[in-house]
Amino acid sequence: MKTVSINDITVRDIFQNIDLDTLDKKSFQSIMEGFSGLEYDSLEIMGGSSFEKMLESRLNMNPFQVTKFVKGIIPSIPLQALIGARNMTGLELYSDDIIEKFIKQSIDSGISIFRVYDSLNDLKNMEFTIGEITSNKADCQGTIIYDDHQKLDYYSDTAKKLVEMGCSSICIKDAESTMLPMKASELFKILSKEIKVPAYFSASNLRGLQ
């Protein structure tokens, strides 16, 4: 029987999509306590604009303190961060020493999985960050941004390279909602044959696909 592993992004969405004037520490703690006993594969804390939104919230905690706070309430669920290969959680490109410090501080606060992407799937841009994550004994999920114009073997070939770089899982991210269900089925059949690590799918239904 096949199993489905779920990466829940509730915490990340709380900071991205609600009025933060309504969120205080007591209500945030109550939400987090609702996760106790759940067996999610991971809980995504950082990603998108959530990092900067945490700084704007009424919690009076920086993102690393928020992560540590969540980990203290639900220690059984691994915490995950979605980061750009060279820009982490922002728009600027950062030097190696900043990336190194960000990774280490994230791990110290409770992050154990990093979902790493480059908008152009440039593996050279991803190499240093993946190396920092794995050298600090955290899991790295190499992310490939889906492009409907690429042939399917592009994804299996890129996935193999990411695994060789140290990624313990692969994520196909359909950022523009262009992957039809039949294409997804074909792609993941190929990935399951070509790579020996778990493959994940990340998508948003931006176009009303059924």
N, C-alpha and C positions, 0 to 999 in steps of 0.2 A: 504494500500500500504506500503510495506516494504521500509525503508530508509537505506542508507549506510552512515556510518560516516567514514571520512577519516582522518588519522593521516599523515600529510605530513612530509617527512624527507629531504626535499631539503636542508635546512640549514646545517643539520648534514653531508649530502653528499658533500656539497661544501667543507667542511674542510677535509673530508676523501679522496676525489677522484679527486681533481683538483690540478694543479700547483699553490701553494699559492703565488708564485712570481707575478702572474698576478692579484691578488686580493688586491685592496686598499680600503680605507674607502668609497670613492665616488662611486665606482662600487658596493660595497656591499650594500650601502644605496639604490642604484638604483634597485638592485635585490629585496630588502625587500619591497620597495614601490610598486612593482608589485603584492604583496599579498593583498594590500588594497582592501576591498570590498569582498574578498573571505570568504566563510563560512566553513572553515575546522573545524573539531572537535578539532584538536590541531596541533601544529607545533613543531616538535621535534628538539631541539637545541643541546643537549648533548647526547652522546652515542658512543660506540666503541672508536675509537682513536680521535674523534673530539675535546675532551677537550685539549689534549696535542698539537694537530695541531693548535688550536686557539692561543696557546702560541708561536708557531713558525711562525705565519702569520705576514703580514706587517701592520695589523690593529692597532698595539700598544695598544691592549686591552686584559685584561685577560678574561677568559670565562664568568665570572659573569658580567663584563662590556659589553661583546658582547650581553649577554642575555638582559641586561637592555636597550642597544641600539636598539635591535630588538623590544622589548616591546614598546619602545617609538614611533616607526614607525607604528606598527600594534597592537595597544592595544586591538582590538576586538577578536583576535584569542588566545586562551589559549596556553601557552608554556609548553612543556613537556621535561622531561629528562629521558633517559634510563640509569639505574644504576644497578650495581651489589649489592647484598644485603650487603656484607661485604667489597667489594673492590671499591664501588662507580664507578668512571670512569677510574680506573687504574688496576693494576695487584696485588698490595700488599693488604693484609687484614688489615683493620683499626680498631682502638679501638672505643669504644662507643662514647667517647667525640669528636673524629674527625668526625664520622658519624653525630653526633648531630650538629656540627658546619657547616658541608657541607650542610645538609638539610636546616638549617635556612638561610644560605647565599644564597642558590639557590632560596628559596622562596622570600627573600628580593630583589633579582635581577629580579624577574618576573616569575619564574617557579611555576606553580600551579598544575601540574600533574607529578607524578613520576611512570614510568614503571619499576617495581622492579623484578629482576630475581636472581635465584641461579642456577649455571650450572648443579647441581645435583638435583635440585628441593628440596633442604633441607629446610623445613619450619622453622626449628629452627634457621637457619642462617638468615632467612628473618624477623623473628619476631620483633627484636629490630628496624630495619630500618622502617618497616611498622608502628610500633607504633610511631616512631618519626614523620613520615610524617603526620599521621592522627591527632596526638596531636597538630600539628602546623596548622591544618585545611586545609591541601592540600589534593588532591585526590591521592589515591594510586591504581595503576593498577597491580594486582598480576599476574605475568607471569609464565606460566608453559612451560618448554622446552619439545617439542614433541619428543617422542621416539616410533618408530613404533612397538617395542616389547611389549609395555604396552597395556593392555586391555582398552577399552573405559571408563569403570567405574572408572579407576584410575584418569582420568582427571576430571570427575564430582565430585568425592570424594575430590580430592585435591582443586578443585575450591571452594567447600563448606567451606573447612577449611580456605582458604584465605579470603573468605567473612567474616567468623567469626572473623578473625584477624583484620578486618577493611577495606579490599579492596573494593572499590566502583565499580570496573570493573575487568574483567579477560581477559588476553591475552594468546592465545596459540601460541607459537613461534616455527615455523618449521625451525630450524636453518640449517638443513642439506638437505632440500628439499626432504623429503621422504614421505610426506603425499599426497596421491593420491586424486583427487577431490571427488571420491565416499566416501572415508574415512572421508574427511573433512565434507561432507554433513551429514554423520551419527553422527560424533562427535558433531557438532553444534546443531543438533536436540536434542541430549541428554542434552547438556548444557542449551539450551533454556527452557527445561522442569525442570531441576534440580536446576538451580540458578535463582535468581530474579534480577541480575545486568547485565549490558551489557557485551557481550563476543566479543572480537576482535581476529583477525587472523593476524599474522605477518609472512611473508615468503619471501624467495629469490629464484628465479628460477635458482638454481645452476646446475641442471641436465637436463635442456631442457624438463621438464615435460609439457605436453600439456593438 
